[in-house]
Amino acid sequence: MASRRTAKAQELSIEADISEPITLLKDLGANGNKVMKRMLSGIGTAAKAPVKKAYKSFGLSKQTGALYKSIRRKVMRNGKAVIIDAKALSKGNIFYGYALAKGSLIKPKNGEYLTFQKDGKWMRVCSVKLPERDFVAQPVGKYLQSPAFKLKVDQLMDKEIKRLEKENSK
């Protein structure tokens, strides 16, 4: 598994060895690229679930729900990888999923202080240090090591075999 870091968002590229099932399905007459994309799509959807499930355990709350709702999976165009990311945008069109995942020091843009309300009390500080909360990579990594991942690959392979059988019966 490899992760990709960008300044725009928290992304995790999932790389799993599914070459054996793909080779078997190709031998049965399946289109390799389509099968790979469908399997990666299923794996990505399944890997997104533990990220959402562990969301609150990383100290994140669903105040507006923008970050939680932005957790998604995307299969790359070449069909060789699926990306799990959290690209929540603030009102100023700033991606904050990355800042929350990797930690960040927030300083005032204009003026000397940041002013905000916390627990009904107004705060005025020079800067705020956000702790690192790797809320995407850690749950996905655990999922890829779990028996649930292997079961999901088996289920997706069975589904592809049934699809092939249906196409061949026509």
LUMTI-757587 format. One record per residue: chain; residue number from 1; residue in three letters; y, x, z negated of N, C-alpha, C, O, CB in turn. Coordinates in steps of 0.001 Angstrom, whole numbers, always signed. Atoms other than C-alpha are relative to their C-alpha. Glycine has a CB too. Layout:
! LUMTI-757587
{'A'; NUM; 'Ala'; {Y; X; Z}; {Y; X; Z}; {Y; X; Z}; {Y; X; Z}; {Y; X; Z}}
...
This chain:
! LUMTI-757587
{'A'; 1; 'Met'; {-1166; +857; +0}; {+0; +0; +0}; {+1227; +902; +0}; {+1283; +1882; -744}; {-1; -975; -1226}}
{'A'; 2; 'Ala'; {-1249; -755; -66}; {+3432; +1336; +877}; {+1153; -951; -230}; {+1084; -2127; +126}; {+151; +733; +1361}}
{'A'; 3; 'Ser'; {-1159; +855; +190}; {+6804; +45; -139}; {+1160; +547; +810}; {+1268; +1755; +1023}; {+373; -105; -1493}}
{'A'; 4; 'Arg'; {-1188; -364; -752}; {+10004; +76; +1865}; {+1202; -389; -838}; {+1281; -1517; -1326}; {+33; -688; +1404}}
{'A'; 5; 'Arg'; {-1194; +278; +781}; {+13338; +334; +75}; {+1190; -5; +935}; {+1362; +906; +1745}; {+188; +1036; -1139}}
{'A'; 6; 'Thr'; {-1236; +57; -764}; {+16581; -753; +1658}; {+1115; -400; -940}; {+868; -911; -2032}; {-110; -990; +1192}}
{'A'; 7; 'Ala'; {-1144; +381; +826}; {+20050; -1304; +313}; {+241; -1498; +62}; {+993; -2036; -750}; {+1254; +751; +443}}
{'A'; 8; 'Lys'; {-270; +1416; -187}; {+19941; -4894; +1505}; {-885; -907; -840}; {-414; -1935; -1327}; {-162; -350; +1434}}
{'A'; 9; 'Ala'; {+904; +917; +680}; {+16905; -6374; -196}; {-1170; +739; -599}; {-1438; +1889; -253}; {-493; -1070; +952}}
{'A'; 10; 'Gln'; {+1234; -517; +542}; {+13813; -5778; -2229}; {-1099; -415; +957}; {-1357; -1606; +1127}; {-264; -518; -1456}}
{'A'; 11; 'Glu'; {+1077; +286; -942}; {+10987; -5513; +298}; {-1225; +787; -390}; {-1123; +1884; -939}; {+419; +329; +1445}}
{'A'; 12; 'Leu'; {+1246; -706; +209}; {+7376; -4570; -22}; {-870; -250; +1205}; {-1186; -1397; +1521}; {-702; -444; -1310}}
{'A'; 13; 'Ser'; {+882; +122; -1150}; {+5244; -3911; +2989}; {-1427; +121; -503}; {-1796; +1136; -1094}; {+316; +1080; +1089}}
{'A'; 14; 'Ile'; {+1382; -9; +448}; {+1636; -4803; +2267}; {-867; +594; +1095}; {-876; +117; +2229}; {-478; -1425; -371}}
{'A'; 15; 'Glu'; {+951; -582; -930}; {-901; -2590; +3939}; {-1363; -60; -671}; {-1578; +558; -1713}; {+391; +1472; +395}}
{'A'; 16; 'Ala'; {+1337; +122; +556}; {-4490; -3495; +3295}; {-997; +301; +1105}; {-744; +17; +2276}; {-238; -1417; -607}}
{'A'; 17; 'Asp'; {+1001; -334; -999}; {-7601; -2294; +5028}; {-826; -1240; +325}; {-1744; -1607; -408}; {-908; +1151; -493}}
{'A'; 18; 'Ile'; {+769; +1148; -480}; {-8852; -5309; +6936}; {-577; +314; +1383}; {-873; -583; +2172}; {+889; -1280; +52}}
{'A'; 19; 'Ser'; {+491; -422; -1313}; {-10073; -3267; +9901}; {-1446; -454; +234}; {-1809; -802; +1358}; {+98; +1525; +134}}
{'A'; 20; 'Glu'; {+1405; +409; -164}; {-13737; -4130; +9264}; {-122; -1465; +430}; {-831; -1750; +1395}; {-770; +221; -1309}}
{'A'; 21; 'Pro'; {+75; +1395; -463}; {-13263; -7935; +9470}; {+591; -194; +1398}; {+71; -982; +2189}; {+723; -908; -983}}
{'A'; 22; 'Ile'; {-629; +133; -1318}; {-10956; -7544; +12491}; {-949; +500; +1081}; {-1088; -142; +2122}; {+1340; +780; +55}}
{'A'; 23; 'Thr'; {+958; -545; -966}; {-13517; -5365; +14309}; {-1142; -977; +226}; {-1564; -1196; +1361}; {-549; +1356; -481}}
{'A'; 24; 'Leu'; {+1089; +975; -122}; {-16247; -7902; +13577}; {+446; -1206; +821}; {-289; -1670; +1693}; {-480; -455; -1395}}
{'A'; 25; 'Leu'; {-504; +1158; -732}; {-14106; -10772; +14859}; {+257; +336; +1466}; {+38; -507; +2336}; {+1282; -519; -649}}
{'A'; 26; 'Lys'; {-187; -426; -1402}; {-13206; -8803; +18014}; {-1352; +49; +715}; {-1463; -354; +1873}; {+698; +1398; +68}}
{'A'; 27; 'Asp'; {+1347; -60; -583}; {-16925; -8201; +18618}; {-530; -1397; +310}; {-1346; -1576; +1215}; {-964; +725; -952}}
{'A'; 28; 'Leu'; {+416; +1387; -239}; {-17402; -11964; +18411}; {+836; -667; +1101}; {+582; -1813; +1472}; {+108; -811; -1297}}
{'A'; 29; 'Gly'; {-790; +523; -1112}; {-14776; -12425; +21142}; {+1392; -481; -344}; {+2032; -1145; +470}; {-720; -1097; +615}}
{'A'; 30; 'Ala'; {-1338; +448; +412}; {-11567; -13036; +19202}; {+1070; +908; +589}; {+825; +2078; +883}; {+117; -31; -1540}}
{'A'; 31; 'Asn'; {-1163; -770; -421}; {-8139; -11926; +20378}; {+495; +770; -1224}; {+956; +167; -2193}; {+1132; -931; +600}}
{'A'; 32; 'Gly'; {-301; -842; +1156}; {-7438; -8981; +18040}; {+1382; -182; -569}; {+1541; -246; -1788}; {-175; +1409; +362}}
{'A'; 33; 'Asn'; {-1374; +114; +494}; {-3653; -9363; +17843}; {+233; -1326; -701}; {+853; -1365; -1764}; {+989; +158; +1144}}
{'A'; 34; 'Lys'; {-200; +1322; +613}; {-3712; -13106; +17117}; {-734; -99; -1329}; {-200; -632; -2301}; {-477; -1114; +948}}
{'A'; 35; 'Val'; {+793; +47; +1230}; {-6465; -12737; +14519}; {+686; +817; -1092}; {+778; +382; -2240}; {-1436; +528; +251}}
{'A'; 36; 'Met'; {-664; -862; +979}; {-4639; -9879; +12814}; {+1237; -691; -570}; {+1453; -664; -1782}; {+389; +1346; +641}}
{'A'; 37; 'Lys'; {-1204; +687; +472}; {-1389; -11871; +12625}; {-346; -1170; -917}; {+295; -1367; -1950}; {+825; -497; +1186}}
{'A'; 38; 'Arg'; {+380; +1140; +843}; {-3134; -14958; +11246}; {-535; +469; -1352}; {-226; -128; -2383}; {-1056; -866; +710}}
{'A'; 39; 'Met'; {+551; -497; +1266}; {-5019; -12928; +8630}; {+1108; +584; -877}; {+1137; +343; -2084}; {-1089; +1067; +263}}
{'A'; 40; 'Leu'; {-1110; -557; +784}; {-1897; -11028; +7566}; {+900; -1102; -548}; {+1419; -996; -1659}; {+826; +970; +857}}
{'A'; 41; 'Ser'; {-800; +1131; +463}; {-17; -14308; +7334}; {-645; -627; -1237}; {+42; -921; -2215}; {+156; -1055; +1122}}
{'A'; 42; 'Gly'; {+717; +562; +1147}; {-2679; -15696; +4992}; {+40; +911; -1207}; {+210; +444; -2333}; {-1434; -281; +369}}
{'A'; 43; 'Ile'; {-45; -966; +1099}; {-2750; -12519; +2908}; {+1400; +31; -603}; {+1551; +67; -1824}; {-411; +1413; +489}}
{'A'; 44; 'Gly'; {-1383; -11; +483}; {+1061; -12490; +2676}; {+332; -1220; -828}; {+986; -1118; -1867}; {+955; +91; +1158}}
{'A'; 45; 'Thr'; {-239; +1235; +755}; {+1180; -16105; +1556}; {-683; +68; -1360}; {-111; -332; -2374}; {-504; -1229; +788}}
{'A'; 46; 'Ala'; {+732; -111; +1266}; {-1467; -15413; -1080}; {+643; +1041; -922}; {+650; +857; -2140}; {-1472; +369; +265}}
{'A'; 47; 'Ala'; {-622; -1049; +812}; {+336; -12240; -2258}; {+1350; -436; -549}; {+1802; +84; -1569}; {+165; +1272; +819}}
{'A'; 48; 'Lys'; {-1292; +507; +463}; {+3620; -14125; -2610}; {-164; -828; -1286}; {+731; -851; -2131}; {+667; -853; +1104}}
{'A'; 49; 'Ala'; {+235; +869; +1161}; {+2095; -16488; -5194}; {+68; +752; -1333}; {+728; +264; -2251}; {-1355; -671; +131}}
{'A'; 50; 'Pro'; {-119; -692; +1291}; {+1630; -13874; -7975}; {+1421; +490; -302}; {+1800; +612; -1466}; {-947; +1175; -31}}
{'A'; 51; 'Val'; {-1391; -414; +214}; {+5228; -12689; -7443}; {+764; -1159; -638}; {+1498; -965; -1607}; {+675; +440; +1346}}
{'A'; 52; 'Lys'; {-686; +1171; +550}; {+6506; -16213; -8089}; {-515; -345; -1397}; {+246; -779; -2262}; {-176; -1201; +931}}
{'A'; 53; 'Lys'; {+601; +328; +1296}; {+4088; -16687; -10987}; {+511; +946; -1097}; {+712; +524; -2236}; {-1541; +73; +91}}
{'A'; 54; 'Ala'; {-433; -994; +986}; {+5239; -13477; -12727}; {+1510; +92; -135}; {+2002; +898; -925}; {-546; +1350; +364}}
{'A'; 55; 'Tyr'; {-1462; -56; -73}; {+8946; -14113; -12060}; {+660; +11; -1380}; {+1469; +890; -1676}; {+520; -1178; +800}}
{'A'; 56; 'Lys'; {-630; +113; +1321}; {+9896; -15181; -15595}; {-420; +1128; -939}; {+345; +1503; -1828}; {-344; -1341; -629}}
{'A'; 57; 'Ser'; {+465; -1075; +884}; {+7805; -12433; -17235}; {+795; +1291; +195}; {+707; +2196; -635}; {-1482; +268; +241}}
{'A'; 58; 'Phe'; {-856; -1161; -228}; {+10229; -9881; -15729}; {+1415; -231; -514}; {+2321; +545; -210}; {+38; +339; +1481}}
{'A'; 59; 'Gly'; {-1307; +279; +591}; {+13145; -11441; -17603}; {+967; -668; +961}; {+2173; -688; +716}; {+605; +1268; -503}}
{'A'; 60; 'Leu'; {-846; +687; -970}; {+14446; -13339; -14591}; {-43; -1498; -283}; {-1077; -2036; -678}; {-456; +304; +1460}}
{'A'; 61; 'Ser'; {-35; +1446; +223}; {+15564; -16944; -14891}; {+347; -689; +1305}; {+841; -64; +2243}; {+1021; -378; -1110}}
{'A'; 62; 'Lys'; {-255; +784; -1210}; {+15903; -19699; -12329}; {+1304; -779; -137}; {+1311; -1999; +23}; {-1173; -966; +281}}
{'A'; 63; 'Gln'; {-1273; +705; +178}; {+19579; -20499; -12938}; {+372; -770; +1259}; {+453; -1998; +1230}; {+1119; +989; -363}}
{'A'; 64; 'Thr'; {-298; +688; -1269}; {+20473; -21265; -9324}; {-1262; -150; +823}; {-1345; -1030; +1679}; {+1070; +765; +810}}
{'A'; 65; 'Gly'; {+1252; +43; -750}; {+16977; -20609; -8002}; {+69; +741; +1321}; {-915; +764; +2060}; {-391; -1418; +252}}
{'A'; 66; 'Ala'; {-164; -669; -1295}; {+18341; -18593; -5069}; {-961; +1168; +161}; {-1579; +1307; +1216}; {+1432; +488; +164}}
{'A'; 67; 'Leu'; {+900; -1147; -93}; {+16339; -15439; -5827}; {-1452; -464; +69}; {-2226; +29; +889}; {+203; +944; -1198}}
{'A'; 68; 'Tyr'; {+1366; +532; +18}; {+13156; -17375; -6630}; {-362; -616; +1356}; {-1450; -385; +1883}; {-153; -1054; -1122}}
{'A'; 69; 'Lys'; {+246; +655; -1290}; {+13472; -19429; -3432}; {-17; +994; +1154}; {-616; +723; +2195}; {+1057; -1062; +257}}
{'A'; 70; 'Ser'; {-65; -971; -1092}; {+14170; -16316; -1359}; {-1244; +877; +101}; {-1370; +1644; +1055}; {+1210; +873; -170}}
{'A'; 71; 'Ile'; {+1242; -779; -71}; {+10777; -14752; -2132}; {-832; -559; +1139}; {-1235; -1721; +1118}; {-797; -46; -1358}}
{'A'; 72; 'Arg'; {+706; +471; -1191}; {+8986; -14939; +1196}; {-870; +1105; +563}; {-801; +2258; +137}; {+991; -494; +1065}}
{'A'; 73; 'Arg'; {+823; -963; -710}; {+6479; -13247; +3431}; {+317; -97; +1485}; {+620; -1168; +2010}; {-1512; -243; -267}}
{'A'; 74; 'Lys'; {-307; -43; -1422}; {+7024; -12151; +6999}; {-960; +979; +673}; {-1057; +2137; +267}; {+1489; +411; +246}}
{'A'; 75; 'Val'; {+895; -873; -754}; {+4462; -10765; +9450}; {+838; +740; +1035}; {+1636; +134; +1751}; {-1164; -812; +680}}
{'A'; 76; 'Met'; {-744; -811; -961}; {+5857; -7919; +11516}; {-384; -401; +1429}; {-1504; -845; +1679}; {-269; +1511; -233}}
{'A'; 77; 'Arg'; {+236; +393; -1396}; {+6174; -8552; +15264}; {-1204; +697; +610}; {-1928; +102; +1408}; {+1223; +296; +835}}
{'A'; 78; 'Asn'; {+1138; -725; -564}; {+3612; -5872; +16068}; {-1325; -467; -601}; {-2390; -52; -143}; {+169; +1498; -225}}
{'A'; 79; 'Gly'; {+1206; +561; +599}; {+1135; -7745; +13863}; {-799; +990; -819}; {-1997; +791; -1020}; {-866; -558; +1060}}
{'A'; 80; 'Lys'; {+736; -1023; +740}; {+228; -4674; +11827}; {+343; +35; -1482}; {-268; +789; -2240}; {+266; +1347; +600}}
{'A'; 81; 'Ala'; {-387; +5; +1413}; {+1923; -5447; +8510}; {+655; -1327; -348}; {+1149; -2051; +517}; {+957; +1175; -317}}
{'A'; 82; 'Val'; {-698; +1166; +519}; {+3264; -8235; +6351}; {+928; +500; -1100}; {+562; +1381; -1879}; {-1005; -1100; -534}}
{'A'; 83; 'Ile'; {-995; -422; +978}; {+6383; -7877; +4213}; {+250; -1140; -982}; {+438; -2291; -589}; {+1320; +429; +697}}
{'A'; 84; 'Ile'; {-390; +933; +1058}; {+7021; -9604; +897}; {+1396; +443; -432}; {+1585; +1604; -796}; {-1041; -9; -1227}}
{'A'; 85; 'Asp'; {-1342; -403; +385}; {+10732; -9657; +112}; {+716; -1098; -775}; {+290; -2253; -801}; {+804; +377; +1227}}
{'A'; 86; 'Ala'; {-870; +909; +744}; {+13411; -11268; -2033}; {+1421; +315; +438}; {+2034; +1262; -56}; {-179; +151; -1572}}
{'A'; 87; 'Lys'; {-1311; -290; -598}; {+16659; -11447; -81}; {+1054; -1012; -431}; {+1761; -1557; +417}; {-106; +15; +1525}}
{'A'; 88; 'Ala'; {-993; +970; +457}; {+18822; -13681; -2214}; {+1405; +513; +271}; {+1702; +1690; +64}; {-179; -298; -1496}}
{'A'; 89; 'Leu'; {-1399; -333; -274}; {+22477; -13723; -1208}; {+898; -622; -1059}; {+676; -1753; -1492}; {+417; -480; +1410}}
{'A'; 90; 'Ser'; {-1003; +572; +898}; {+25398; -14163; -3579}; {+1054; -702; +842}; {+983; -681; +2070}; {+649; +1100; -907}}
{'A'; 91; 'Lys'; {-1058; +713; -728}; {+28471; -16189; -2650}; {+784; +938; +904}; {+1314; +501; +1925}; {+951; -688; -980}}
{'A'; 92; 'Gly'; {-721; -975; -814}; {+30063; -13005; -1280}; {-885; +669; +1040}; {-556; +1747; +1533}; {+615; +1050; -885}}
{'A'; 93; 'Asn'; {+960; -535; -969}; {+27095; -12431; +1067}; {-521; +1383; -392}; {-653; +2263; +458}; {+638; +70; +1373}}
{'A'; 94; 'Ile'; {+553; -1250; +495}; {+25730; -9611; -1092}; {-1443; -263; -418}; {-1715; -1183; -1190}; {+845; +572; -1190}}
{'A'; 95; 'Phe'; {+1401; +121; +395}; {+21960; -9177; -1388}; {-151; +552; -1412}; {+220; +1698; -1669}; {-940; +751; +1002}}
{'A'; 96; 'Tyr'; {+144; -506; +1359}; {+21127; -8915; -5074}; {-1445; +156; -441}; {-1686; +589; -1568}; {+706; -904; -946}}
{'A'; 97; 'Gly'; {+1407; -209; +331}; {+17310; -8882; -5010}; {-301; +1467; -237}; {-1037; +1811; -1162}; {-890; -538; +1105}}
{'A'; 98; 'Tyr'; {+218; -1439; +140}; {+17356; -5109; -4557}; {+606; +526; -1296}; {-28; +1306; -2006}; {+592; +746; +1196}}
{'A'; 99; 'Ala'; {-674; -465; +1219}; {+19851; -4537; -7382}; {-796; -377; -1243}; {-880; +410; -2186}; {+1418; -584; -89}}
{'A'; 100; 'Leu'; {+805; +427; +1144}; {+17668; -6528; -9780}; {-1322; +759; -73}; {-1786; +1095; -1163}; {-267; -1498; +76}}
{'A'; 101; 'Ala'; {+1295; -664; -12}; {+14447; -4834; -8690}; {+96; +1487; -347}; {-743; +2007; -1082}; {-642; -165; +1353}}
{'A'; 102; 'Lys'; {-100; -1451; +181}; {+15635; -1231; -8706}; {+1013; +427; -1049}; {+1171; +1621; -1303}; {+352; +640; +1296}}
{'A'; 103; 'Gly'; {-1013; -319; +994}; {+18341; -1429; -11354}; {+1294; +388; +693}; {+1285; +843; +1837}; {-478; +1132; -928}}
{'A'; 104; 'Ser'; {-1289; -277; -619}; {+22017; -943; -10729}; {+1077; +85; -1063}; {+960; -508; -2136}; {+352; -1076; +1038}}
{'A'; 105; 'Leu'; {-1174; -59; +854}; {+25320; -52; -12335}; {+1097; -778; +712}; {+1492; -417; +1820}; {+437; +1488; -299}}
{'A'; 106; 'Ile'; {-1031; +844; -605}; {+27939; -2730; -11637}; {+1340; +353; -617}; {+1526; +314; -1833}; {-318; -1513; -196}}
{'A'; 107; 'Lys'; {-1361; -351; +436}; {+31569; -1680; -11803}; {+976; -983; +634}; {+667; -1579; +1666}; {+366; +1481; +389}}
{'A'; 108; 'Pro'; {-979; +930; -574}; {+34694; -3771; -11197}; {+534; +502; +1339}; {+794; +1692; +1516}; {+1162; -213; -974}}
{'A'; 109; 'Lys'; {-543; -334; -1315}; {+35926; -3862; -7612}; {+1528; +77; -73}; {+2145; +1000; +458}; {-446; -1047; +1060}}
{'A'; 110; 'Asn'; {-1454; +51; +168}; {+39490; -4810; -8511}; {+296; -34; -1498}; {-233; -891; -2206}; {+625; -1250; +734}}
{'A'; 111; 'Gly'; {-342; -10; +1420}; {+40939; -3947; -11910}; {-882; +952; -785}; {-1700; +1682; -225}; {-112; -1396; -578}}
{'A'; 112; 'Glu'; {+728; -918; +874}; {+39519; -2104; -14895}; {-1232; -628; -647}; {-2119; +90; -1107}; {+918; +509; -1073}}
{'A'; 113; 'Tyr'; {+1058; +657; +763}; {+37164; -4715; -16345}; {-747; -1043; +832}; {-221; -1622; +1783}; {+585; -653; -1242}}
{'A'; 114; 'Leu'; {+776; +1141; -488}; {+34399; -7106; -15431}; {+145; -1085; -1059}; {-3; -812; -2250}; {-1532; +377; +262}}
{'A'; 115; 'Thr'; {-138; +1110; +946}; {+34963; -10494; -17025}; {-995; -1073; +393}; {-1011; -1529; +1536}; {+1462; -567; -18}}
{'A'; 116; 'Phe'; {+1014; +1020; -258}; {+32113; -12995; -17336}; {-349; -701; -1305}; {-18; -244; -2399}; {-1268; +624; +645}}
{'A'; 117; 'Gln'; {+374; +799; +1162}; {+30717; -15610; -19644}; {-1493; +198; -267}; {-2318; +119; +643}; {+337; -1514; +223}}
{'A'; 118; 'Lys'; {+1392; -156; +414}; {+27506; -14996; -21595}; {-220; -800; -1268}; {+454; -592; -2277}; {-363; +1496; -219}}
{'A'; 119; 'Asp'; {+314; +878; +1133}; {+26033; -17579; -23933}; {+1243; -742; -514}; {+1432; -896; -1721}; {-622; +817; -1138}}
{'A'; 120; 'Gly'; {-1193; +760; +349}; {+29311; -19537; -23858}; {+1149; +845; -523}; {+2189; +311; -907}; {-347; -1018; -1012}}
{'A'; 121; 'Lys'; {-1024; -901; +530}; {+31305; -16476; -24928}; {+475; +919; +1134}; {-339; +1474; +1872}; {-553; +837; -1213}}
{'A'; 122; 'Trp'; {-558; -843; -1056}; {+33664; -14560; -22608}; {-126; +1465; -384}; {+179; +1861; -1509}; {+1474; -361; +270}}
{'A'; 123; 'Met'; {+193; -1433; +195}; {+32883; -10857; -22212}; {+938; +752; +939}; {+1228; +292; +2044}; {-1487; +408; +249}}
{'A'; 124; 'Arg'; {-853; -855; -825}; {+35143; -8094; -20899}; {-505; +1435; -180}; {-355; +2024; -1251}; {+1538; -138; -399}}
{'A'; 125; 'Val'; {+608; -1324; +89}; {+33430; -4780; -20107}; {+413; +856; +1199}; {+861; +335; +2221}; {-1538; -114; -77}}
{'A'; 126; 'Cys'; {-348; -926; -1086}; {+34034; -1686; -17959}; {-1090; +54; +1068}; {-798; +251; +2247}; {+245; +1404; -561}}
{'A'; 127; 'Ser'; {+1120; -10; -944}; {+30563; -1799; -16361}; {-1210; -668; -641}; {-1273; -848; -1857}; {-345; +1452; +440}}
{'A'; 128; 'Val'; {+1238; +619; +479}; {+27162; -3444; -16639}; {-1162; +745; +649}; {-1180; +938; +1865}; {-49; -1547; +335}}
{'A'; 129; 'Lys'; {+1191; -681; -503}; {+23844; -1601; -16298}; {-1140; -1013; +57}; {-1575; -1531; -971}; {-380; +1230; -901}}
{'A'; 130; 'Leu'; {+1150; +882; -165}; {+21071; -3775; -14851}; {-1270; +836; -107}; {-1397; +1839; +594}; {+58; -759; +1365}}
{'A'; 131; 'Pro'; {+1245; -768; +101}; {+17618; -2553; -15910}; {-883; -226; +1233}; {-774; -1245; +1915}; {-768; -387; -1282}}
{'A'; 132; 'Glu'; {+935; +120; -1112}; {+14936; -1939; -13300}; {-1067; -1044; -334}; {-1695; -989; -1391}; {-654; +1370; +318}}
{'A'; 133; 'Arg'; {+1021; +1048; +159}; {+12657; -4970; -12886}; {-741; -100; +1320}; {-303; -811; +2225}; {+636; -1394; -411}}
{'A'; 134; 'Asp'; {+732; -28; -1261}; {+10089; -4353; -10188}; {-840; -1273; +128}; {-2066; -1244; +18}; {-900; +1266; +89}}
{'A'; 135; 'Phe'; {+632; +1314; +34}; {+9301; -8041; -9862}; {-781; -344; +1270}; {-1438; -1383; +1309}; {+1044; -1044; -235}}
{'A'; 136; 'Val'; {+763; +264; -1227}; {+7807; -7815; -6332}; {-1205; +934; +100}; {-2339; +471; +222}; {+901; +164; +1244}}
{'A'; 137; 'Ala'; {+1063; -978; -235}; {+5775; -4606; -6047}; {-1130; -64; -1027}; {-2303; +25; -664}; {+583; +1382; +5}}
{'A'; 138; 'Gln'; {+1019; -14; +1049}; {+3965; -4808; -9378}; {-990; -1165; +113}; {-2198; -927; +84}; {+667; -36; -1358}}
{'A'; 139; 'Pro'; {+975; +1093; -145}; {+2462; -8312; -8991}; {-818; +90; +1295}; {-2002; -245; +1309}; {+720; -1336; -45}}
{'A'; 140; 'Val'; {+736; -126; -1271}; {+1543; -7643; -5343}; {-1051; +1093; -117}; {-2179; +926; +345}; {+969; +309; +1175}}
{'A'; 141; 'Gly'; {+961; -1093; +195}; {-103; -4343; -6270}; {-1207; -441; -803}; {-2341; -96; -470}; {+669; +1171; -693}}
{'A'; 142; 'Lys'; {+1117; +522; +806}; {-2187; -6071; -8941}; {-869; -941; +829}; {-2096; -913; +736}; {+530; -736; -1253}}
{'A'; 143; 'Tyr'; {+747; +940; -831}; {-3143; -8793; -6463}; {-905; +730; +991}; {-2053; +335; +1194}; {+962; -921; +751}}
{'A'; 144; 'Leu'; {+787; -737; -998}; {-4319; -6262; -3859}; {-1204; +707; -613}; {-2153; +1039; +97}; {+878; +1018; +706}}
{'A'; 145; 'Gln'; {+1127; -627; +690}; {-6621; -4698; -6462}; {-966; -1016; -607}; {-1995; -641; -1167}; {+512; +917; -1085}}
{'A'; 146; 'Ser'; {+783; +1039; +678}; {-8038; -8031; -7636}; {-1118; -551; +879}; {-1093; -415; +2103}; {+911; -1135; -434}}
{'A'; 147; 'Pro'; {+1050; +683; -761}; {-11187; -9889; -6643}; {+552; -1177; +813}; {-48; -1571; +1813}; {-1095; -493; -947}}
{'A'; 148; 'Ala'; {-603; +1119; -734}; {-8895; -12747; -5517}; {+401; +431; +1410}; {+296; -355; +2351}; {+1229; -546; -759}}
{'A'; 149; 'Phe'; {-357; -516; -1320}; {-7680; -10560; -2636}; {-1236; +69; +906}; {-1203; -369; +2056}; {+652; +1396; -127}}
{'A'; 150; 'Lys'; {+1236; -109; -789}; {-11222; -9834; -1473}; {-521; -1385; +384}; {-997; -1590; +1500}; {-1080; +774; -790}}
{'A'; 151; 'Leu'; {+404; +1372; -277}; {-12053; -13528; -1738}; {+868; -612; +1096}; {+359; -1309; +1975}; {+79; -847; -1274}}
{'A'; 152; 'Lys'; {-912; +526; -1020}; {-8973; -14410; +331}; {-333; +560; +1380}; {-313; -178; +2365}; {+1453; +331; -363}}
{'A'; 153; 'Val'; {+383; -601; -1278}; {-9992; -11958; +3072}; {-1277; -660; +528}; {-1385; -942; +1721}; {-203; +1530; -154}}
{'A'; 154; 'Asp'; {+1243; +675; -406}; {-13468; -13534; +3121}; {+277; -1415; +497}; {-293; -1846; +1500}; {-995; -44; -1173}}
{'A'; 155; 'Gln'; {-347; +1357; -419}; {-11965; -17035; +3335}; {+683; -6; +1367}; {+380; -841; +2219}; {+906; -660; -1040}}
{'A'; 156; 'Leu'; {-697; -87; -1287}; {-9671; -16024; +6185}; {-957; +370; +1127}; {-834; -129; +2246}; {+1134; +1026; -77}}
{'A'; 157; 'Met'; {+988; -381; -1010}; {-12557; -14406; +8024}; {-887; -1190; +353}; {-1175; -1414; +1528}; {-861; +1179; -499}}
{'A'; 158; 'Asp'; {+804; +1203; -258}; {-14681; -17559; +7642}; {+770; -991; +867}; {+206; -1606; +1773}; {-414; -669; -1325}}
{'A'; 159; 'Lys'; {-839; +909; -774}; {-11797; -19604; +9001}; {+86; +455; +1459}; {+18; -367; +2373}; {+1409; -87; -618}}
{'A'; 160; 'Glu'; {-63; -536; -1362}; {-11501; -17319; +12037}; {-1335; -155; +731}; {-1359; -421; +1933}; {+406; +1474; -33}}
{'A'; 161; 'Ile'; {+1324; +181; -611}; {-15252; -17492; +12665}; {-184; -1453; +419}; {-700; -1724; +1503}; {-1126; +424; -979}}
{'A'; 162; 'Lys'; {+84; +1421; -361}; {-15100; -21306; +12592}; {+877; -307; +1207}; {+490; -1087; +2077}; {+415; -886; -1189}}
{'A'; 163; 'Arg'; {-891; +183; -1157}; {-12146; -21178; +15010}; {-674; +511; +1281}; {-581; -125; +2331}; {+1351; +740; -230}}
{'A'; 164; 'Leu'; {+715; -551; -1162}; {-14206; -18978; +17361}; {-1139; -904; +444}; {-1336; -1142; +1636}; {-544; +1387; -323}}
{'A'; 165; 'Glu'; {+1109; +909; -315}; {-17201; -21289; +17139}; {+504; -1252; +708}; {-109; -1727; +1665}; {-758; -390; -1280}}
{'A'; 166; 'Lys'; {-589; +1207; -615}; {-15002; -24269; +17988}; {+452; +300; +1433}; {+222; -508; +2333}; {+1206; -518; -846}}
{'A'; 167; 'Glu'; {-437; -364; -1346}; {-13471; -22446; +20986}; {-1181; +217; +948}; {-1118; -153; +2121}; {+855; +1258; -55}}
{'A'; 168; 'Asn'; {+1173; -268; -836}; {-16887; -21367; +22263}; {-805; -1249; +328}; {-1529; -1282; +1324}; {-890; +995; -682}}
{'A'; 169; 'Ser'; {+751; +1225; -248}; {-18318; -24876; +21998}; {+672; -861; +1082}; {+62; -1800; +1594}; {-143; -800; -1301}}
{'A'; 170; 'Lys'; {-719; +784; -1024}; {-15688; -26204; +24444}; {-466; +335; +1390}; {+33; -232; +2362}; {+1496; +234; -98}}
